[in-house]
Amino acid sequence: MALEQEKPAPGSTARQTKLLLVALMVLTFNTGLIDAVSYIGLGRVFVANMTGNVVLLAFAAAGVSGLSVTRALSSLGGFLIGATIGGKLGTSLAAGNRRRLILSAGILEALLIFAAAVSAIGFEMRSSAPAHQLYTMIVLTALSMGLRNAMVRQLGVADVTTTVLTLTLTGLAADSPVAGGSNPRPVRRIFSIIALFVGALSGAYLLRYGVALPLFVAGACVLFTTAAYTVIAATVVKE
């Protein structure tokens, strides 16, 4: 069920769309940070990209060294629970508006990431010890990414999932003039790719200072983005 929207003032719809796209691009950057933390810092497991995580789970089940079935399953379970919570949140706000959904999901996502950041204090990345901190971070970040995916799915913005790029890259190539297409929405597609890349690059650099720092940055990023979008979008509607 699609979210009902507040009736915007004349001429404000395009600005609301641009604001939403900017917010989603920042969240895409944030996913890069989280993926860097999970794959590099938490022992080769994905918490945002479940396609990659399922593949890693299969490799681990086949006995490939350096991979863990337990870590992959913990991530998958956390993600599914987070997506369930996000779906329930979207359903409960189905009669509300887009800003309420983004703010509610954003606050909850930020709290989960901040909790993961706190649990990362004292964690030894090279030895992945202690184990209870490792699995706490995996589950909490996977919960946050499942929640995010459910929220973005409810919004239904084309070409911006904030977590995966397979369809975005496919669309960019398949809809290009070379393929005989009209090349719709090239800017948002390209910026999605850039945002995820820059986020992952930033996360990899921040991990030099431990796991907690990039997680705190990721949590702050989500909280600031959702709060800023909510305030600015409300102002646009009233104009």
N, C-alpha and C positions, 0 to 999 in steps of 0.2 A: 504494500500500500504506500503510495507516494506521499511524501510530506506536503501538507498544505502550507502555503506561504502567506505571510502578511501581504496585503495589497500594497505594492510599492508606489511611490510617487512617480508621476510621468518622467521618463528619462532616466530613472534610477536603476532599472533592471540590468542594463549593460554594466553599470558600475558594480552592482552586487555580484554579477558573474565574474568580473575581473578580480574583485576582492577574494571571492571563494577560490579562484584559480591560484592566486598568490599564496593563500593559506595552505592549499594542498601541495603547492610546490615546496614550501618550507617543511611540511610534514614528510614529503618525499626525501628531502635532504636529511631529515631526522631518521628516516629508515636506514639510510646509508650509515649513519652513526651506529645504530643498533646492530645492523648486520656486521659491521666491523668488530664490535664488542663481542658478539656471539661467536662468530667464526674464528677470529684471531684470539680473543681473550678467554673464551669459555670452552675451547677445545673442539673446533671444527664441527659446529652445529649451527643451523640457522633457526632463528626465532620469528623472522618476518616472512621469509621465502619458503613456504611449505613444499613447493615443488622440489627445490633443492634439498630440503630436509628429508623428504621421503626417499629421494635417491641416496642420500647419505645413510639413511636407515638401512636401506637394502645393502649398500656396500658394507656397513658394519655387521649386518647379519651374515654376510658372506665371509667375514673374518678379516677384512682389510684392516691393517694396522693403523693405529692412530685415530680410529673412529669408535664411537660408543653407541650401542643400541639403547642403553639406558638414557643417555643424554638426548638422543633423537626422540625417543618416546616421551620423555618429560616435556620436550619442546612441543611436540605434536599434541599431547594432552592439554597442556596449558593454552595453546593456541585455540583448540576447539572449545574449551571452556570460555575463553575470552570472547570468541565469536558468538557463542550462545548468549553471553551477557549482553554483548553489543546488539544482537538481534532482538533480545527482549527490550532493551532500552529504546531501540528504534520503533518497535511496536507500540510501546507505551507512549511515545511521543508522536505517533503517526497523525494524531489530530492537532499537533502543535506546529512549530515552524522549524526551519532549517537551523536557525541560530541556536535554538534551545538544544537541538541534538548535538551540534558541534561543540557547544560549551560543556554540556554534560559529559559527553564521551571524552572530550579533551582533558577535563579536570581529572576524571577517573584514570585515563591513560597516564597523565603526568604523575599522579600519586603512585601508580604501580611502578613507574620507572624510577621515581625518587626512592621508593622502598628498595628497589634493586640496587640503587646506588649506595644506600646506607649499608645494605648487606654485603657490598663489595669492599667495604673498609677492612683492611687487614688481609684481604685475599691475595694469595701468591699465584700469579698468573702462570709462571713457568711450570709449577708443580701441580696446578689446579687444586690447591688445597687451601683451606679445609673443604671436604666434599659437600658438607651441608650448605656452605655459602655458595658453592658452584651451582647446585641444583636449585637453590632459592632464586638465584639470579636468572637461571634459565626459565624457570616456571613464571616468574614475575614479568620478565620481558616478553615471553611468549603470550601471556595473558593480555598484555598491553597491545601487542600487535594483532591478536585475534579480534580484540575490541575495535581497534582502528579499522581493520578490514571490513568488519560488519557495518561500521558507521559510514565508510566511504561507499560501500555497496549500496547503502540506503540512499545516499546522495545521488548516485547514478551519473557522475560527471564523466563524459566520454574521454578516453585516452589518459585518464589520470587516476590510477589505482593507489598511488603513493608507495606501493610495496614491490610490485613486479613490473618488468618492462617487456616481456615477451610479446604481448599483443601490441604494445606501443611501437616496438621495433618492426613488427610485422606490418602494421598499418602504415608506418612511414615508408617502407619499401614497396608494399603491394599497392598502395594508393598513389605512388609517385608518378610523375609524368612519363618516366621511363617505362613504367608498367601500364601506361595508358589511363591512369587515374587522374582525379582532379586535385589530389594532394590537400585534403581538408585538414584543418587544425595542425599545420606543421609546427607552429611556434610552441604550442603547449607540449607536443610530442618531444620536440628537441630539448625543451627546458626540463622535462621530466627526466630525460636521460642524463642531462648535465647535473641536475640537482642530486640524483642518486649517486652519481660518480663523485661529486664534490663531498657529499656527506660521508661516503665510505672512505675517501681519502683523508678527510679531517679526522674521522674516527681512528683510522690506522695511526695517524700521528699522535693523537691524544692518548692512545694506549701506551705510549712510551712513559707516561706518568702514572700508569696504573689503570685499573678497570673502572674505579669509581668516578674519575673525572669525566670521561665521555658520557657516562650515564647521567651524571648531574647536568651536563650540558644538554643532553637529549631531553630530559625532563623539563628543564627550563624553556627549551625551544618549543615544546608542545604547549606548555602552560601559557607562555607569552603569545604564541600564535593564535590560540583559540580565544584568549581574552581580547586580544587586539581585534580579531575578526568580528567578535560579537559586538564590541563597542562601536566600531566604525560602521558595520553593516546596519546597526540600529539607527545611527545618525543619517545614513544614506536613505533609509526608508522614510524618515521624517522630513527630509528635504523636499 
